[in-house]
Amino acid sequence: MNTETQQRNSVVLVHGINDTGQVFQTMATYLRKRGWSVYTLDLIPNNGDFGLEKLAQQVADYIADNFAAEQPLDIVGFSMGGIISRYYVQRLGGINRVERFITISSPHNGTAIAYASLRPGCLQMRPNSAFLQDLNSDVAMLKQLNFTSMWTPYDLMIVPANSSRLPLGTEVIVPSRLHPWMLTDSRCLAAVAEALTAPINSGRQFGHTQDFQKSLLGNDNI
């Protein structure tokens, strides 16, 4: 398939804790230059004061307000934004319209860093939280779309770093030196574009691991 002429879905970028849509400036510019329509939103509040299900409703409302009901979409969620997006997909009907779903350094199995805060959203990102256990209880539903998890083994915000993995879809390991650098690392940007051009294959199983450590370790290019 010629991915240069392939129809591209609109892409919604969902940010993480203490961020805004502006954090995606580099990625959004990269994707727009390659033909995508890219949308960002600002989740309020962004500091964990609200439960993630409430922020997921903001994503659902934003999509309902900006896209036709029958329009397919792709979503990229960074850090907490990946978990918020999972709730939208798995609990708020997003599974019916999202075709490609990418998470970048998201704590699918929790992060020990969340123990530093008592805010509701942070409590939900602790390892073995009831919120994450619920999402992971039927994570297999993500096989209905193209799912990709991207992560760095050097992540100091997602502890342990491999909490960003899920046992399905495609896994991409990018050895970026810091958590936020994942959004500007050239290898991650290229991997996002590749995932967004992958042919839709509903029912796909655990596919493959793309490990940039093997050939590009140390070439952060941020």
Phi and psi in degrees as GROMACS dihedral restraints (atoms count N, CA, C in turn):
[ dihedral_restraints ]
;  ai    aj    ak    al  type     phi  dphi    fc
    3     4     5     6     1   -83.8    20    10
    4     5     6     7     1   103.2    20    10
    6     7     8     9     1   -71.6    20    10
    7     8     9    10     1   -13.9    20    10
    9    10    11    12     1   -74.2    20    10
   10    11    12    13     1   -28.6    20    10
   12    13    14    15     1  -107.1    20    10
   13    14    15    16     1    -3.9    20    10
   15    16    17    18     1   -63.9    20    10
   16    17    18    19     1   142.1    20    10
   18    19    20    21     1   -61.0    20    10
   19    20    21    22     1   129.3    20    10
   21    22    23    24     1  -104.0    20    10
   22    23    24    25     1   133.2    20    10
   24    25    26    27     1   -73.6    20    10
   25    26    27    28     1   154.9    20    10
   27    28    29    30     1   -64.8    20    10
   28    29    30    31     1   148.3    20    10
   30    31    32    33     1  -120.0    20    10
   31    32    33    34     1   128.9    20    10
   33    34    35    36     1  -105.4    20    10
   34    35    36    37     1   126.0    20    10
   36    37    38    39     1  -103.6    20    10
   37    38    39    40     1   126.5    20    10
   39    40    41    42     1  -117.4    20    10
   40    41    42    43     1   118.2    20    10
   42    43    44    45     1   -81.3    20    10
   43    44    45    46     1   174.0    20    10
   45    46    47    48     1  -104.3    20    10
   46    47    48    49     1  -165.0    20    10
   48    49    50    51     1   -66.4    20    10
   49    50    51    52     1   139.5    20    10
   51    52    53    54     1    61.5    20    10
   52    53    54    55     1    19.4    20    10
   54    55    56    57     1  -116.8    20    10
   55    56    57    58     1   175.7    20    10
   57    58    59    60     1  -132.5    20    10
   58    59    60    61     1   179.2    20    10
   60    61    62    63     1   -59.6    20    10
   61    62    63    64     1   -20.2    20    10
   63    64    65    66     1   -62.5    20    10
   64    65    66    67     1   -23.0    20    10
   66    67    68    69     1   -62.3    20    10
   67    68    69    70     1   -19.5    20    10
   69    70    71    72     1   -93.5    20    10
   70    71    72    73     1    14.7    20    10
   72    73    74    75     1   -54.9    20    10
   73    74    75    76     1   -47.6    20    10
   75    76    77    78     1   -64.8    20    10
   76    77    78    79     1   -46.6    20    10
   78    79    80    81     1   -65.7    20    10
   79    80    81    82     1   -43.1    20    10
   81    82    83    84     1   -61.5    20    10
   82    83    84    85     1   -42.8    20    10
   84    85    86    87     1   -63.3    20    10
   85    86    87    88     1   -43.7    20    10
   87    88    89    90     1   -58.0    20    10
   88    89    90    91     1   -46.6    20    10
   90    91    92    93     1   -72.2    20    10
   91    92    93    94     1   -40.3    20    10
   93    94    95    96     1   -62.1    20    10
   94    95    96    97     1   -38.8    20    10
   96    97    98    99     1   -63.4    20    10
   97    98    99   100     1   -20.6    20    10
   99   100   101   102     1  -103.6    20    10
  100   101   102   103     1    13.4    20    10
  102   103   104   105     1   103.6    20    10
  103   104   105   106     1     1.9    20    10
  105   106   107   108     1   -88.4    20    10
  106   107   108   109     1   148.0    20    10
  108   109   110   111     1   -90.4    20    10
  109   110   111   112     1   121.9    20    10
  111   112   113   114     1  -119.9    20    10
  112   113   114   115     1   135.9    20    10
  114   115   116   117     1  -127.7    20    10
  115   116   117   118     1   140.5    20    10
  117   118   119   120     1  -129.3    20    10
  118   119   120   121     1   156.0    20    10
  120   121   122   123     1  -136.6    20    10
  121   122   123   124     1   159.7    20    10
  123   124   125   126     1  -105.9    20    10
  124   125   126   127     1   115.7    20    10
  126   127   128   129     1   -80.0    20    10
  127   128   129   130     1   133.9    20    10
  129   130   131   132     1  -130.1    20    10
  130   131   132   133     1   126.9    20    10
  132   133   134   135     1   -74.8    20    10
  133   134   135   136     1   159.3    20    10
  135   136   137   138     1  -105.2    20    10
  136   137   138   139     1    11.0    20    10
  138   139   140   141     1  -108.8    20    10
  139   140   141   142     1    10.9    20    10
  141   142   143   144     1    92.6    20    10
  142   143   144   145     1     0.0    20    10
  144   145   146   147     1   -66.7    20    10
  145   146   147   148     1   -25.2    20    10
  147   148   149   150     1  -104.0    20    10
  148   149   150   151     1   150.1    20    10
  150   151   152   153     1   -64.1    20    10
  151   152   153   154     1   152.6    20    10
  153   154   155   156     1   -66.4    20    10
  154   155   156   157     1   -26.6    20    10
  156   157   158   159     1   -65.6    20    10
  157   158   159   160     1   -31.2    20    10
  159   160   161   162     1   -72.1    20    10
  160   161   162   163     1   -37.4    20    10
  162   163   164   165     1   -69.5    20    10
  163   164   165   166     1   -35.4    20    10
  165   166   167   168     1   -62.9    20    10
  166   167   168   169     1   -34.4    20    10
  168   169   170   171     1   -65.9    20    10
  169   170   171   172     1   -33.5    20    10
  171   172   173   174     1   -63.2    20    10
  172   173   174   175     1   -39.2    20    10
  174   175   176   177     1   -63.5    20    10
  175   176   177   178     1   -45.6    20    10
  177   178   179   180     1   -60.3    20    10
  178   179   180   181     1   -43.2    20    10
  180   181   182   183     1   -65.9    20    10
  181   182   183   184     1   -41.7    20    10
  183   184   185   186     1   -60.7    20    10
  184   185   186   187     1   -45.2    20    10
  186   187   188   189     1   -65.7    20    10
  187   188   189   190     1   -42.6    20    10
  189   190   191   192     1   -62.7    20    10
  190   191   192   193     1   -34.2    20    10
  192   193   194   195     1   -79.9    20    10
  193   194   195   196     1   -22.2    20    10
  195   196   197   198     1  -114.6    20    10
  196   197   198   199     1    -8.4    20    10
  198   199   200   201     1  -135.3    20    10
  199   200   201   202     1   147.4    20    10
  201   202   203   204     1   -63.1    20    10
  202   203   204   205     1   149.8    20    10
  204   205   206   207     1   -59.4    20    10
  205   206   207   208     1   -31.9    20    10
  207   208   209   210     1   -92.9    20    10
  208   209   210   211     1     0.9    20    10
  210   211   212   213     1   -78.8    20    10
  211   212   213   214     1   122.0    20    10
  213   214   215   216     1   -72.6    20    10
  214   215   216   217     1   151.4    20    10
  216   217   218   219     1  -136.8    20    10
  217   218   219   220     1   161.5    20    10
  219   220   221   222     1  -118.9    20    10
  220   221   222   223     1   147.8    20    10
  222   223   224   225     1  -126.9    20    10
  223   224   225   226     1   137.9    20    10
  225   226   227   228     1  -120.9    20    10
  226   227   228   229     1   120.8    20    10
  228   229   230   231     1  -116.0    20    10
  229   230   231   232     1   129.7    20    10
  231   232   233   234     1  -104.4    20    10
  232   233   234   235     1   129.9    20    10
  234   235   236   237     1    55.1    20    10
  235   236   237   238     1  -125.2    20    10
  237   238   239   240     1   -55.5    20    10
  238   239   240   241     1   -30.9    20    10
  240   241   242   243     1   -62.0    20    10
  241   242   243   244     1   -27.7    20    10
  243   244   245   246     1   -69.8    20    10
  244   245   246   247     1   -36.3    20    10
  246   247   248   249     1   -73.2    20    10
  247   248   249   250     1   -40.9    20    10
  249   250   251   252     1   -58.7    20    10
  250   251   252   253     1   -43.7    20    10
  252   253   254   255     1   -66.5    20    10
  253   254   255   256     1   -35.3    20    10
  255   256   257   258     1   -61.5    20    10
  256   257   258   259     1   -40.7    20    10
  258   259   260   261     1   -63.9    20    10
  259   260   261   262     1   -41.7    20    10
  261   262   263   264     1   -60.1    20    10
  262   263   264   265     1   -45.9    20    10
  264   265   266   267     1   -67.3    20    10
  265   266   267   268     1   -46.8    20    10
  267   268   269   270     1   -85.9    20    10
  268   269   270   271     1   -23.1    20    10
  270   271   272   273     1  -124.3    20    10
  271   272   273   274     1   -17.9    20    10
  273   274   275   276     1  -117.2    20    10
  274   275   276   277     1    19.6    20    10
  276   277   278   279     1    89.2    20    10
  277   278   279   280     1     1.5    20    10
  279   280   281   282     1   -61.8    20    10
  280   281   282   283     1   -24.5    20    10
  282   283   284   285     1   -59.0    20    10
  283   284   285   286     1   -22.8    20    10
  285   286   287   288     1   -82.9    20    10
  286   287   288   289     1   -10.2    20    10
  288   289   290   291     1  -134.3    20    10
  289   290   291   292     1   -20.7    20    10
  291   292   293   294     1   -78.6    20    10
  292   293   294   295     1   127.5    20    10
  294   295   296   297     1  -102.3    20    10
  295   296   297   298     1   -35.5    20    10
  297   298   299   300     1  -128.7    20    10
  298   299   300   301     1   133.5    20    10
  300   301   302   303     1  -134.6    20    10
  301   302   303   304     1   119.5    20    10
  303   304   305   306     1  -118.8    20    10
  304   305   306   307     1   129.7    20    10
  306   307   308   309     1  -112.9    20    10
  307   308   309   310     1   140.6    20    10
  309   310   311   312     1  -122.1    20    10
  310   311   312   313     1   115.0    20    10
  312   313   314   315     1    50.7    20    10
  313   314   315   316     1    51.1    20    10
  315   316   317   318     1  -103.7    20    10
  316   317   318   319     1   138.6    20    10
  318   319   320   321     1   -81.1    20    10
  319   320   321   322     1    69.4    20    10
  321   322   323   324     1   -59.0    20    10
  322   323   324   325     1   -30.1    20    10
  324   325   326   327     1  -114.0    20    10
  325   326   327   328     1    20.6    20    10
  327   328   329   330     1    89.8    20    10
  328   329   330   331     1   166.6    20    10
  330   331   332   333     1  -139.1    20    10
  331   332   333   334     1   137.4    20    10
  333   334   335   336     1   -63.6    20    10
  334   335   336   337     1   -23.4    20    10
  336   337   338   339     1   -60.5    20    10
  337   338   339   340     1   -27.8    20    10
  339   340   341   342     1   -65.5    20    10
  340   341   342   343     1   -17.9    20    10
  342   343   344   345     1   -68.0    20    10
  343   344   345   346     1   -12.3    20    10
  345   346   347   348     1   -80.0    20    10
  346   347   348   349     1    -5.8    20    10
  348   349   350   351     1  -135.4    20    10
  349   350   351   352     1   147.4    20    10
  351   352   353   354     1  -103.0    20    10
  352   353   354   355     1     8.6    20    10
  354   355   356   357     1   -66.8    20    10
  355   356   357   358     1   144.8    20    10
  357   358   359   360     1   -53.5    20    10
  358   359   360   361     1   -43.8    20    10
  360   361   362   363     1   -65.4    20    10
  361   362   363   364     1   -33.9    20    10
  363   364   365   366     1   -72.4    20    10
  364   365   366   367     1   -39.2    20    10
  366   367   368   369     1   -57.6    20    10
  367   368   369   370     1   -37.1    20    10
  369   370   371   372     1   -71.9    20    10
  370   371   372   373     1   -18.0    20    10
  372   373   374   375     1   -98.4    20    10
  373   374   375   376     1     7.9    20    10
  375   376   377   378     1   -74.3    20    10
  376   377   378   379     1   149.8    20    10
  378   379   380   381     1   -56.0    20    10
  379   380   381   382     1   136.6    20    10
  381   382   383   384     1    65.9    20    10
  382   383   384   385     1    20.1    20    10
  384   385   386   387     1   -64.9    20    10
  385   386   387   388     1   154.4    20    10
  387   388   389   390     1   -60.3    20    10
  388   389   390   391     1   -34.8    20    10
  390   391   392   393     1   -62.6    20    10
  391   392   393   394     1   -49.1    20    10
  393   394   395   396     1   -70.9    20    10
  394   395   396   397     1   -36.6    20    10
  396   397   398   399     1   -60.9    20    10
  397   398   399   400     1   -39.0    20    10
  399   400   401   402     1   -64.3    20    10
  400   401   402   403     1   -48.3    20    10
  402   403   404   405     1   -62.6    20    10
  403   404   405   406     1   -38.1    20    10
  405   406   407   408     1   -78.1    20    10
  406   407   408   409     1   -13.5    20    10
  408   409   410   411     1   -67.4    20    10
  409   410   411   412     1   -28.2    20    10
  411   412   413   414     1  -131.3    20    10
  412   413   414   415     1    38.0    20    10
  414   415   416   417     1   -60.0    20    10
  415   416   417   418     1   -22.0    20    10
  417   418   419   420     1   -59.4    20    10
  418   419   420   421     1   -19.9    20    10
  420   421   422   423     1   -63.5    20    10
  421   422   423   424     1   -20.7    20    10
  423   424   425   426     1   -68.8    20    10
  424   425   426   427     1   -12.1    20    10
  426   427   428   429     1   -67.3    20    10
  427   428   429   430     1   -13.5    20    10
  429   430   431   432     1   -74.7    20    10
  430   431   432   433     1   -13.0    20    10
  432   433   434   435     1  -130.4    20    10
  433   434   435   436     1   177.4    20    10
  435   436   437   438     1   -81.6    20    10
  436   437   438   439     1   107.8    20    10
  438   439   440   441     1  -110.9    20    10
  439   440   441   442     1   135.4    20    10
  441   442   443   444     1  -133.5    20    10
  442   443   444   445     1   130.2    20    10
  444   445   446   447     1  -112.0    20    10
  445   446   447   448     1   128.1    20    10
  447   448   449   450     1  -116.3    20    10
  448   449   450   451     1   139.2    20    10
  450   451   452   453     1  -157.6    20    10
  451   452   453   454     1   162.5    20    10
  453   454   455   456     1  -116.9    20    10
  454   455   456   457     1   135.3    20    10
  456   457   458   459     1   -70.2    20    10
  457   458   459   460     1    -7.2    20    10
  459   460   461   462     1   -99.7    20    10
  460   461   462   463     1    12.9    20    10
  462   463   464   465     1   -68.1    20    10
  463   464   465   466     1   124.9    20    10
  465   466   467   468     1  -103.6    20    10
  466   467   468   469     1     1.1    20    10
  468   469   470   471     1   -99.5    20    10
  469   470   471   472     1   -32.1    20    10
  471   472   473   474     1  -103.2    20    10
  472   473   474   475     1   105.7    20    10
  474   475   476   477     1  -124.9    20    10
  475   476   477   478     1   116.3    20    10
  477   478   479   480     1   -72.7    20    10
  478   479   480   481     1   156.0    20    10
  480   481   482   483     1   -61.0    20    10
  481   482   483   484     1   -33.3    20    10
  483   484   485   486     1   -75.6    20    10
  484   485   486   487     1     4.3    20    10
  486   487   488   489     1   -65.3    20    10
  487   488   489   490     1   -15.1    20    10
  489   490   491   492     1   -80.5    20    10
  490   491   492   493     1    -0.9    20    10
  492   493   494   495     1   -89.7    20    10
  493   494   495   496     1   150.1    20    10
  495   496   497   498     1  -130.8    20    10
  496   497   498   499     1   146.9    20    10
  498   499   500   501     1   -82.3    20    10
  499   500   501   502     1    45.3    20    10
  501   502   503   504     1  -160.8    20    10
  502   503   504   505     1   168.1    20    10
  504   505   506   507     1    69.6    20    10
  505   506   507   508     1  -148.3    20    10
  507   508   509   510     1  -112.8    20    10
  508   509   510   511     1   137.7    20    10
  510   511   512   513     1  -111.5    20    10
  511   512   513   514     1   132.3    20    10
  513   514   515   516     1  -124.6    20    10
  514   515   516   517     1   120.1    20    10
  516   517   518   519     1  -102.3    20    10
  517   518   519   520     1   117.9    20    10
  519   520   521   522     1  -118.6    20    10
  520   521   522   523     1   114.0    20    10
  522   523   524   525     1   -77.8    20    10
  523   524   525   526     1    54.8    20    10
  525   526   527   528     1   -72.0    20    10
  526   527   528   529     1   144.9    20    10
  528   529   530   531     1   -76.6    20    10
  529   530   531   532     1   -21.6    20    10
  531   532   533   534     1  -139.0    20    10
  532   533   534   535     1   151.5    20    10
  534   535   536   537     1   -50.4    20    10
  535   536   537   538     1   -53.9    20    10
  537   538   539   540     1   -70.2    20    10
  538   539   540   541     1   -21.1    20    10
  540   541   542   543     1   -67.4    20    10
  541   542   543   544     1   -16.5    20    10
  543   544   545   546     1   -57.8    20    10
  544   545   546   547     1   -28.2    20    10
  546   547   548   549     1   -81.7    20    10
  547   548   549   550     1    -8.1    20    10
  549   550   551   552     1  -124.7    20    10
  550   551   552   553     1    -6.9    20    10
  552   553   554   555     1   -65.1    20    10
  553   554   555   556     1   127.1    20    10
  555   556   557   558     1   -60.4    20    10
  556   557   558   559     1   -31.2    20    10
  558   559   560   561     1   -70.2    20    10
  559   560   561   562     1   -38.1    20    10
  561   562   563   564     1   -69.3    20    10
  562   563   564   565     1   -41.5    20    10
  564   565   566   567     1   -59.8    20    10
  565   566   567   568     1   -44.6    20    10
  567   568   569   570     1   -64.5    20    10
  568   569   570   571     1   -38.2    20    10
  570   571   572   573     1   -68.1    20    10
  571   572   573   574     1   -36.7    20    10
  573   574   575   576     1   -63.1    20    10
  574   575   576   577     1   -47.0    20    10
  576   577   578   579     1   -60.8    20    10
  577   578   579   580     1   -39.6    20    10
  579   580   581   582     1   -63.8    20    10
  580   581   582   583     1   -43.9    20    10
  582   583   584   585     1   -65.4    20    10
  583   584   585   586     1   -33.3    20    10
  585   586   587   588     1   -76.6    20    10
  586   587   588   589     1   -12.0    20    10
  588   589   590   591     1  -106.3    20    10
  589   590   591   592     1     0.2    20    10
  591   592   593   594     1   -66.1    20    10
  592   593   594   595     1   138.3    20    10
  594   595   596   597     1   -59.1    20    10
  595   596   597   598     1   141.8    20    10
  597   598   599   600     1   -69.1    20    10
  598   599   600   601     1   129.9    20    10
  600   601   602   603     1  -139.3    20    10
  601   602   603   604     1    85.0    20    10
  603   604   605   606     1   -63.2    20    10
  604   605   606   607     1   142.9    20    10
  606   607   608   609     1    82.8    20    10
  607   608   609   610     1    12.7    20    10
  609   610   611   612     1   -67.6    20    10
  610   611   612   613     1   146.4    20    10
  612   613   614   615     1   -98.8    20    10
  613   614   615   616     1  -172.2    20    10
  615   616   617   618     1   -58.2    20    10
  616   617   618   619     1   119.7    20    10
  618   619   620   621     1   -92.1    20    10
  619   620   621   622     1   -87.7    20    10
  621   622   623   624     1  -149.2    20    10
  622   623   624   625     1   165.9    20    10
  624   625   626   627     1  -110.7    20    10
  625   626   627   628     1   124.6    20    10
  627   628   629   630     1  -102.0    20    10
  628   629   630   631     1   113.5    20    10
  630   631   632   633     1  -113.9    20    10
  631   632   633   634     1   103.7    20    10
  633   634   635   636     1   -72.8    20    10
  634   635   636   637     1   -11.6    20    10
  636   637   638   639     1   -63.0    20    10
  637   638   639   640     1   -30.2    20    10
  639   640   641   642     1   -69.9    20    10
  640   641   642   643     1   -29.7    20    10
  642   643   644   645     1  -125.4    20    10
  643   644   645   646     1   -19.0    20    10
  645   646   647   648     1  -126.7    20    10
  646   647   648   649     1    17.8    20    10
  648   649   650   651     1   -54.5    20    10
  649   650   651   652     1   128.2    20    10
  651   652   653   654     1    93.5    20    10
  652   653   654   655     1   -10.0    20    10
  654   655   656   657     1   -96.2    20    10
  655   656   657   658     1    75.2    20    10
  657   658   659   660     1   -71.0    20    10
  658   659   660   661     1   -39.8    20    10
  660   661   662   663     1    43.7    20    10
  661   662   663   664     1    65.6    20    10
